Amino acid sequence: MVKNILVLGGGSAGFLAAITLKIKLPQLAIRVVRSKEIGVIGVGEGTTPSFGRHLFGTLNIPRAAFYKHARPVWKLGIRFLWGPRERFDYTFSPQLDQQIPTLPRPNGYYCENEFRDVDISSALMNRDRVWYPQEDGAPNVQEWHGFHLENTLLVDVLERIAREAGVEITDATVSNVERGPQGIAALHLDDGRKLEADLYVDASGFRSELLGKTLEVPFESFDKMLFCNRAIVSGWDRQDDEPILPFTTAETMDAGWAWKIEHENIINRGYVFSSDFISDDQACAEFLRKNPRITREPRVVKFRSGRYQKMCVDNVIAIGNASGFVEPLEATALMVICSQCDSLVQSLHHSGMEFGPAMRDFLNGHLGIMWDNVRDFLAFHYKFNTRLSTPFWKHAQEDTDISPLDELMELYRENGPTGLLRYKLPNGPENDFGIEGYLVMLLGMKVPWKKSYESSPSERHAWQQHISKNATIAQRGLTVEESLKYVHDPRWQWNDARPATSAT
Ligand SMILES: Cc1cc2nc3c(=O)[nH]c(=O)nc-3n(C[C@H](O)[C@H](O)[C@H](O)COP(=O)(O)OP(=O)(O)OC[C@H]3O[C@@H](n4cnc5c(N)ncnc54)[C@H](O)[C@@H]3O)c2cc1C
């Protein structure tokens, strides 16, 4: 019977797990132990909409406090400098898995050549605007957004929320882990204390102290599908001529890709690359050459893509980087963490806190598939990006294994961007990206299909009218700066009961 839980790690994974457990299962005693000497990873800046849904929806955290302390910036999606188009925008709103009632085909068939302004969100993003105005001129903040968050600010905010929720926090380094018949018997701290619990959440980051190191669960590498293993992280202070853009940029680089993430006062830039194709020094040189504004000392973060074969073993469940890692091409880590937290809470709740072997098996299957779906989607980005033909990209185009998507690709190559592809999606409706994500990447990267769709003049006219209408609405949109001014005004009131907000 689980009555008290010890979370090892005070990064975003550890605190999100602790908060979710305490808020959803308040009868449990939850303690976080974290080492200030080891610290947190300090990167992890973009989210998908699921993060906000988890925080404000599932956990009912007031938006006002979060905005005040975390200083988030909205992210409508990702701008890809990727494939043969100059650019394309992947928004969090449904662009292509939709059909306009007056047209005979879904939207994708009208976007083969020109892929823009498909809906209001993409029209806003296309104009560097974030929200269309309400009647009083205030921003109409919609659900279809993620955030750009500074990792250390986020961790501070989560710690504050955890304390307020009643989570106990211990600052110490775990120096020894004692094993027992249930898996882990106790954690020994460097100050001599010994902590025991019924269930241990391993949120110790890449160190994976309990699942990886102590229980020696094998790690399953994704190296047949994802070839990058390092990132150079840096950035600069925002200059007056650099407006805050409401999206992450993902740019193709010689041996990988670079992100550009927008914070209020800082621009965060990082180059994810493969050390098999370029040295750290060469990558750094390319990174600095393409980003002459960089002022912060670049630092190299090493990683391996993959996940542990099992994430829930004996009395341990791993969450966050301790359970697995993929590069942030779709900024999915916090999405995965939130799903892991939800799954843990549900499994404890539904098992009456008994957490037996069948429930652990279920969790291992469920969480494993979630990681594999993310892996497949990222691999797909590499396989079809034809923008460069450097040795790295040739290797990616020729050798990325996307066999789990073979049936989907067969249907696409014959028929184009039909929504029926959803029936060939691994893990179907449970796939976090949905068919929308795949359609955007297929169209965005101009992956060819057998026969282009010949639309009639009247269809083309109707489509033009549709995108012009979106453009007109977006033209009146507010910039990020204008919108932030509203929500940081003390008179602003979030309507936490509804997704949209209102000004007073
Ligand atoms: C280059 C890069 C870019 C990324 N970009 C994104 C992104 O855009 N979006 C996104 O969602 N994610 C991103 N991530 C992932 C991001 O790192 C994670 O989402 C997130 O920060 C979770 O980290 P964590 O809590 O698992 O680990 P960490 O932040 O490393 O926290 C580990 C915690 O465990 C503690 N700990 C470890 N060992 C011990 C010990 N022996 N005793 C006591 N305490 C211990 C540490 O002190 C720390 O508190 C990125 C990661 C990398 C590497």
The ligand as a Gaussian input file, in Angstrom:
#p B3LYP/6-31G(d) Opt

LIG

0 1
 C       19.891000      20.468000     -25.201000
 C       18.568000      20.241000     -24.569000
 C       17.475000      21.001000     -24.939000
 C       16.227000      20.768000     -24.369000
 N       15.145000      21.485000     -24.783000
 C       13.917000      21.183000     -24.306000
 C       12.749000      21.879000     -24.740000
 O       12.799000      22.789000     -25.552000
 N       11.563000      21.522000     -24.227000
 C       11.425000      20.524000     -23.296000
 O       10.306000      20.226000     -22.870000
 N       12.516000      19.892000     -22.855000
 C       13.739000      20.169000     -23.335000
 N       14.826000      19.500000     -22.872000
 C       14.634000      18.489000     -21.841000
 C       14.710000      19.091000     -20.463000
 O       15.984000      18.890000     -20.018000
 C       13.711000      18.389000     -19.588000
 O       12.435000      18.663000     -20.050000
 C       13.550000      18.855000     -18.181000
 O       14.352000      19.882000     -17.817000
 C       13.534000      17.699000     -17.214000
 O       14.719000      17.546000     -16.604000
 P       14.759000      16.592000     -15.352000
 O       13.967000      17.184000     -14.252000
 O       14.400000      15.224000     -15.792000
 O       16.305000      16.580000     -14.994000
 P       17.231000      17.694000     -14.312000
 O       16.822000      19.070000     -14.610000
 O       18.627000      17.299000     -14.649000
 O       16.990000      17.457000     -12.750000
 C       17.575000      16.384000     -12.050000
 C       17.413000      16.621000     -10.572000
 O       17.897000      15.481000      -9.870000
 C       18.784000      15.912000      -8.853000
 N       19.724000      14.825000      -8.567000
 C       20.394000      14.039000      -9.438000
 N       21.179000      13.162000      -8.774000
 C       20.979000      13.396000      -7.463000
 C       21.504000      12.836000      -6.274000
 N       22.402000      11.839000      -6.272000
 N       21.091000      13.328000      -5.096000
 C       20.181000      14.331000      -5.024000
 N       19.658000      14.898000      -6.125000
 C       20.053000      14.449000      -7.328000
 C       19.415000      17.168000      -9.405000
 O       19.973000      17.946000      -8.395000
 C       18.200000      17.809000     -10.053000
 O       17.445000      18.500000      -9.065000
 C       16.082000      19.749000     -23.395000
 C       17.192000      19.022000     -22.999000
 C       18.420000      19.246000     -23.571000
 C       19.591000      18.420000     -23.136000

